[in-house]
Amino acid sequence: MTSTRSARRPAAGRARTRSRRPRRWADLSPRQQGLLLTLGAVQLSLAVAAWTDLARRRPDQVHGRKAAWAAVIAVNWIGPLAWFRWGRRR
């Protein structure tokens, strides 16, 4: 007869799987929290700079429609970088 306790243990040689629960802020180390805050601040700064630059430009200084570029800038990291690379006429 097999005990209930031994039936719950994972089979030998099989690694335990991690929980599928999403990580919470409190689960992160202080270093990870600082890194996330820094990356978030950089991303937000890029977006604000891109939207400000777009708002100050005349339509003839923009490749395409300003409304479309405003939406593109909202895409994380890629949008603001795309604006500074391809959206502006020099």
Helices and strands as residue ranges (DSSP letters): H 4-8, G 25-27, H 30-56, G 59-61, H 66-73, H 78-82, I 83-87
